[in-house]
């Protein structure tokens, strides 16, 4: 039985895709994987990008020729694989270069000379940009979404990153990790780690006096503890989630009512509201794909119009659910 040759890990940045790829290699008792950042493959000289792909597979090919089925497993990890494997024909100006890089990778993964000692793991934040040929069976057929952690996951991440603080009695008793897990909705693992660093900096700043040369009392540093106030300060001033908004923030839009942006925008929002209702219909599969595109929205609503529209529909969905519950 042939093993899977490719795995695609996709999801927001900072959710642990690289860490998971390394753990997969350890679980398989493979040698140290080759980890390559996608843009590093690209070269300004003709043919060099394709050559870089071939070099990554050279060791596995040489061992396969010598040992055959007894060859050890070689793992190649591509971070930001969307940088080199965009849909062929989609890149203006340098289309041919990107296309040949994709073709070279496809031929190495599932070409005429098939290698059974290779496992390719790709990681991306933009699965929609990757060439479909790379996702078919025989290539990256296993696709796993690494999403933002839920409240239980955030609590586990907080415990991991504060373990040494607790061990050396640097975490004040006022710090409630369960409460922090609740307050860090939509935070990635990397953002939670950044929050803890920011709280540590906030605690250290209490010992630093403005003006003159910075001097720290060793005894004060020894007694210093990170408190709940340090985490609150970091949450309010230093670290914000890159994705999503909390329910509390969406509720703020209800305080003064919803603003009418004009007839055309109202029609767009009405169409979106119909799609929301469609997903909630008993006869619906519960999944509807909608593409928001066009310069008109950008002209009417400045800053980030697509985000505005999606936030409005998210708010509408929550209000719609609330009205249904009250009617029942």
Backbone torsions as a table, in degrees:
resi	resn	phi	psi	omega
1	UNK	NA	131.0	-179.2
2	UNK	-83.4	140.2	179.9
3	UNK	-83.6	167.2	177.2
4	UNK	-67.4	135.5	-177.9
5	UNK	-93.7	-19.9	-175.2
6	UNK	-146.4	144.2	176.7
7	UNK	-131.6	135.2	175.8
8	UNK	-113.3	121.8	175.0
9	UNK	-106.0	121.2	-177.8
10	UNK	-132.0	152.9	-178.9
11	UNK	156.1	178.3	-178.4
12	UNK	-61.6	156.7	176.7
13	UNK	-65.9	149.1	175.9
14	UNK	83.2	11.5	-177.5
15	UNK	-97.1	1.2	174.2
16	UNK	97.5	26.8	-178.9
17	UNK	-66.4	-44.0	179.9
18	UNK	-64.5	-42.5	178.2
19	UNK	-60.4	-42.6	-179.7
20	UNK	-66.2	-37.8	178.3
21	UNK	-62.6	-41.1	177.4
22	UNK	-63.7	-40.6	-179.3
23	UNK	-66.0	-34.3	176.3
24	UNK	-61.0	-42.1	177.8
25	UNK	-62.0	-40.9	178.8
26	UNK	-66.6	-39.7	179.7
27	UNK	-62.6	-32.1	-178.2
28	UNK	-88.6	3.6	-179.7
29	UNK	55.5	35.8	180.0
30	UNK	-88.4	166.8	175.9
31	UNK	-69.1	171.7	-178.9
32	UNK	-56.6	125.5	-176.7
33	UNK	-71.8	155.5	171.6
34	UNK	-87.8	122.1	-179.7
35	UNK	-112.1	119.8	-175.9
36	UNK	-125.8	133.0	172.5
37	UNK	-79.5	128.5	-174.5
38	UNK	-46.6	-51.6	-178.4
39	UNK	-60.4	-21.7	178.9
40	UNK	-66.2	-21.6	179.7
41	UNK	-69.1	-36.6	-174.0
42	UNK	-70.4	139.0	-178.6
43	UNK	-135.0	148.0	-177.3
44	UNK	-73.5	-18.5	-178.7
45	UNK	-90.3	142.2	-177.1
46	UNK	-62.5	128.8	176.0
47	UNK	88.5	-15.2	-177.2
48	UNK	-72.3	-34.0	178.8
49	UNK	-62.8	-44.3	178.2
50	UNK	-65.7	-36.8	177.8
51	UNK	-63.6	-37.3	178.4
52	UNK	-62.9	-36.7	176.0
53	UNK	-64.3	-45.9	-178.4
54	UNK	-62.8	-36.8	-179.5
55	UNK	-64.2	-33.3	179.9
56	UNK	-64.5	-32.1	-177.4
57	UNK	-95.5	-4.1	-172.9
58	UNK	-61.3	-45.1	-178.5
59	UNK	-61.6	-43.4	-179.8
60	UNK	-65.6	-39.5	179.6
61	UNK	-65.4	-43.0	-179.2
62	UNK	-64.5	-41.8	179.1
63	UNK	-68.9	-34.7	178.8
64	UNK	-65.9	-37.1	177.6
65	UNK	-66.9	-34.6	-178.7
66	UNK	-80.2	-44.2	-169.1
67	UNK	-110.3	-15.2	-179.8
68	UNK	61.5	-130.2	-176.8
69	UNK	-67.1	-15.7	178.5
70	UNK	-85.7	2.2	-179.6
71	UNK	-66.5	144.9	176.7
72	UNK	-75.0	164.1	-177.8
73	UNK	-80.9	130.7	176.1
74	UNK	-107.9	126.9	-179.7
75	UNK	-113.1	127.6	177.6
76	UNK	-118.1	123.2	-177.3
77	UNK	-111.1	121.9	177.0
78	UNK	-104.3	112.1	172.2
79	UNK	-86.7	143.1	-176.6
80	UNK	53.3	52.1	-177.5
81	UNK	-66.0	-20.1	178.3
82	UNK	-64.7	-19.1	179.7
83	UNK	-69.4	-26.6	-177.6
84	UNK	-115.0	-9.9	-175.5
85	UNK	-124.0	41.2	175.9
86	UNK	-66.6	160.8	176.7
87	UNK	-52.2	127.9	-179.5
88	UNK	-63.3	132.9	-177.1
89	UNK	89.7	1.3	-175.9
90	UNK	-97.7	-12.2	-176.5
91	UNK	-99.2	114.6	-178.6
92	UNK	-74.6	144.5	174.6
93	UNK	88.5	-53.8	-177.2
94	UNK	-118.9	34.9	-175.0
95	UNK	-56.9	-44.9	-175.1
96	UNK	-61.5	-38.8	-179.2
97	UNK	-63.2	-50.1	-179.5
98	UNK	-63.5	-38.2	-179.0
99	UNK	-63.7	-42.6	-178.8
100	UNK	-69.6	-31.0	175.8
101	UNK	-65.6	-44.1	177.1
102	UNK	-61.6	-45.1	-179.8
103	UNK	-60.4	-40.6	-179.7
104	UNK	-64.2	-42.9	179.3
105	UNK	-66.1	-40.6	178.7
106	UNK	-62.5	-41.2	-178.9
107	UNK	-67.4	-32.4	179.1
108	UNK	-74.8	-33.9	-178.6
109	UNK	-79.1	-38.1	-173.5
110	UNK	-149.9	52.8	-177.9
111	UNK	-97.7	-157.8	-179.6
112	UNK	-65.0	-44.9	178.0
113	UNK	-96.2	93.6	-176.4
114	UNK	-79.9	134.6	177.8
115	UNK	-105.9	127.9	178.7
116	UNK	-100.9	11.8	178.3
117	UNK	-114.5	24.5	-176.7
118	UNK	-122.4	137.1	168.9
119	UNK	-131.3	117.7	179.9
120	UNK	-102.7	126.6	177.7
121	UNK	-116.8	119.0	178.4
122	UNK	-105.8	145.9	178.7
123	UNK	-130.1	138.2	-177.8
124	UNK	-155.4	154.5	169.9
125	UNK	-95.9	-11.5	-174.9
126	UNK	-129.8	77.8	178.6
127	UNK	-61.7	-31.4	-177.0
128	UNK	-65.4	-18.5	-178.0
129	UNK	-89.0	-12.0	-173.3
130	UNK	-79.4	141.1	179.1
131	UNK	-58.6	132.4	-175.0
132	UNK	-63.2	-29.1	-179.4
133	UNK	-62.6	-27.3	-179.7
134	UNK	-74.6	-18.2	-174.3
135	UNK	-98.7	-1.0	-177.1
136	UNK	-78.3	163.7	178.1
137	UNK	-56.0	140.4	-176.9
138	UNK	99.0	-15.8	177.5
139	UNK	-119.6	-114.3	177.6
140	UNK	-92.3	67.5	-174.3
141	UNK	-78.4	-22.7	177.1
142	UNK	-95.1	116.2	-177.2
143	UNK	-123.0	120.0	-175.4
144	UNK	-120.5	128.3	176.3
145	UNK	-88.3	124.7	175.7
146	UNK	-104.2	94.6	-172.5
147	UNK	-91.7	179.6	177.0
148	UNK	-64.3	143.2	-177.9
149	UNK	-67.9	146.1	174.0
150	UNK	-80.6	-174.7	-175.4
151	UNK	-61.8	-39.7	178.6
152	UNK	-64.8	-41.7	178.7
153	UNK	-65.8	-40.1	178.5
154	UNK	-63.5	-37.4	178.0
155	UNK	-63.5	-41.9	178.5
156	UNK	-63.7	-40.7	179.0
157	UNK	-65.1	-41.8	177.7
158	UNK	-61.6	-41.4	179.4
159	UNK	-64.8	-38.3	-179.8
160	UNK	-64.8	-45.7	-174.8
161	UNK	-80.1	-13.6	177.5
162	UNK	-108.4	6.8	-176.4
163	UNK	-60.6	-45.4	-178.5
164	UNK	-70.3	-31.9	175.3
165	UNK	-61.3	-45.4	179.5
166	UNK	-65.9	-38.6	-178.8
167	UNK	-62.1	-39.0	-178.6
168	UNK	-99.4	16.1	175.5
169	UNK	57.6	44.2	177.9
170	UNK	-105.0	-2.3	-179.4
171	UNK	-104.9	117.2	-177.1
172	UNK	-66.6	151.9	-179.6
173	UNK	-65.6	-17.4	179.7
174	UNK	-73.2	-14.9	-178.6
175	UNK	-78.0	119.7	178.8
176	UNK	-109.5	104.2	-177.0
177	UNK	-65.3	-32.9	178.0
178	UNK	-63.2	-42.2	178.3
179	UNK	-67.1	-38.8	177.7
180	UNK	-64.3	-38.9	177.7
181	UNK	-61.6	-36.9	178.5
182	UNK	-69.8	-36.8	-176.4
183	UNK	-79.2	-15.8	-176.3
184	UNK	-99.5	37.2	177.4
185	UNK	-60.1	139.0	-179.2
186	UNK	72.9	8.2	174.9
187	UNK	-81.7	139.0	171.6
188	UNK	-83.8	171.3	178.2
189	UNK	-61.1	-40.0	179.3
190	UNK	-66.1	-36.6	179.4
191	UNK	-69.8	-34.7	175.9
192	UNK	-65.7	-41.2	176.3
193	UNK	-62.1	-40.7	177.1
194	UNK	-64.6	-35.3	177.5
195	UNK	-62.1	-41.9	-179.8
196	UNK	-66.5	-40.0	176.5
197	UNK	-63.5	-40.3	179.2
198	UNK	-64.4	-38.0	177.3
199	UNK	-65.4	-38.1	176.6
200	UNK	-63.5	-42.0	178.7
201	UNK	-64.3	-39.4	178.3
202	UNK	-61.5	-40.4	178.6
203	UNK	-66.1	-40.9	179.5
204	UNK	-66.7	-33.4	-178.9
205	UNK	-64.3	-22.2	178.5
206	UNK	-66.5	-23.2	-178.5
207	UNK	-93.1	-9.1	-176.6
208	UNK	-99.5	126.4	178.7
209	UNK	-100.7	139.1	-178.3
210	UNK	-68.1	144.5	176.5
211	UNK	88.7	140.7	177.2
212	UNK	73.9	-170.7	-179.7
213	UNK	-76.6	137.4	-178.8
214	UNK	-73.0	123.4	177.9
215	UNK	-131.6	133.9	-179.3
216	UNK	-117.3	135.1	177.1
217	UNK	-80.8	117.3	-178.8
218	UNK	-55.7	-36.6	179.5
219	UNK	-66.7	-39.1	179.1
220	UNK	-67.0	-38.8	178.0
221	UNK	-64.0	-39.4	-179.6
222	UNK	-63.6	-34.8	-177.8
223	UNK	-89.2	-6.9	-174.6
224	UNK	-64.9	138.2	175.8
225	UNK	-132.1	148.3	176.5
226	UNK	-85.0	123.3	-174.8
227	UNK	-105.0	173.4	177.0
228	UNK	-63.4	-33.1	178.4
229	UNK	-63.9	-34.5	177.7
230	UNK	-64.2	-41.8	177.7
231	UNK	-67.7	-38.9	178.7
232	UNK	-63.4	-41.2	178.7
233	UNK	-63.7	-43.3	180.0
234	UNK	-64.0	-38.7	179.0
235	UNK	-65.2	-38.2	-175.3
236	UNK	-82.7	-28.5	-170.0
237	UNK	-121.4	-25.9	-169.3
238	UNK	-109.8	-44.4	-171.3
239	UNK	-123.9	124.4	175.6
240	UNK	-126.2	144.9	179.3
241	UNK	-67.2	140.4	-179.4
242	UNK	-79.0	-18.7	-175.2
243	UNK	-125.7	137.0	170.3
244	UNK	78.4	169.6	176.7
245	UNK	-133.8	148.6	179.1
246	UNK	-76.9	161.2	178.1
247	UNK	-59.7	-35.5	-178.6
248	UNK	-63.3	-38.3	179.6
249	UNK	-68.8	-37.9	178.1
250	UNK	-67.1	-32.7	179.7
251	UNK	-62.8	-26.3	-179.1
252	UNK	-62.4	-29.8	-178.2
253	UNK	-69.8	-17.0	-178.8
254	UNK	-83.1	-17.1	-172.0
255	UNK	-61.9	-39.9	-178.8
256	UNK	-108.1	13.6	-177.7
257	UNK	83.7	176.7	-179.4
258	UNK	-98.8	134.3	-176.3
259	UNK	-86.4	135.7	175.4
260	UNK	-83.6	122.8	-176.9
261	UNK	-94.2	-1.5	-177.4
262	UNK	124.5	166.0	-173.5
263	UNK	-61.0	-47.6	-174.7
264	UNK	-66.0	-42.8	178.8
265	UNK	-66.5	-38.1	177.8
266	UNK	-60.4	-38.9	178.3
267	UNK	-64.6	-39.7	178.4
268	UNK	-62.7	-44.3	-179.1
269	UNK	-68.4	-34.9	177.3
270	UNK	-65.0	-41.4	177.1
271	UNK	-62.6	-41.4	177.6
272	UNK	-63.5	-39.1	178.7
273	UNK	-63.4	-35.5	177.1
274	UNK	-64.1	-38.5	177.9
275	UNK	-66.2	-37.5	176.8
276	UNK	-61.4	-45.3	178.7
277	UNK	-63.1	-36.5	-178.8
278	UNK	-62.4	-40.6	-179.3
279	UNK	-67.3	-23.9	-178.9
280	UNK	-91.7	-3.7	179.9
281	UNK	-68.8	141.0	179.0
282	UNK	-60.1	-27.1	-178.5
283	UNK	-87.3	-4.1	-177.1
284	UNK	-88.2	155.3	175.6
285	UNK	-75.4	-11.1	179.2
286	UNK	86.4	8.1	-179.4
287	UNK	-139.4	120.5	179.3
288	UNK	-132.1	129.9	178.6
289	UNK	-98.8	132.0	-179.6
290	UNK	-133.2	131.9	177.6
291	UNK	-104.4	122.0	175.5
292	UNK	-99.3	116.5	-176.6
293	UNK	-150.5	160.2	176.1
294	UNK	123.4	148.7	-178.7
295	UNK	-78.8	-19.5	-175.4
296	UNK	-63.3	-42.3	179.5
297	UNK	-63.0	-39.2	-179.4
298	UNK	-65.6	-32.1	179.2
299	UNK	-72.7	-38.8	-176.0
300	UNK	-76.4	-46.4	-175.0
301	UNK	-116.5	116.8	-177.5
302	UNK	-80.6	179.4	179.0
303	UNK	72.2	-97.6	-177.2
304	UNK	-134.9	83.9	-172.3
305	UNK	-64.3	-38.8	-179.4
306	UNK	-63.6	-39.3	178.6
307	UNK	-64.9	-40.6	177.9
308	UNK	-58.5	-46.4	-177.6
309	UNK	-63.4	-43.1	-179.5
310	UNK	-65.8	-39.7	178.7
311	UNK	-65.1	-38.4	178.5
312	UNK	-62.3	-45.2	-178.8
313	UNK	-67.3	-35.3	176.0
314	UNK	-63.0	-43.3	178.1
315	UNK	-64.3	-42.7	179.5
316	UNK	-60.9	-40.9	-179.6
317	UNK	-61.0	-42.5	-179.1
318	UNK	-68.2	-41.5	178.9
319	UNK	-65.5	-39.7	179.8
320	UNK	-62.0	-42.2	178.7
321	UNK	-64.3	-40.9	-179.1
322	UNK	-63.7	-42.2	179.2
323	UNK	-63.8	-38.5	178.6
324	UNK	-63.7	-40.9	-179.9
325	UNK	-66.0	-40.0	179.9
326	UNK	-67.1	-35.2	179.1
327	UNK	-67.6	-34.9	179.1
328	UNK	-70.7	NA	NA
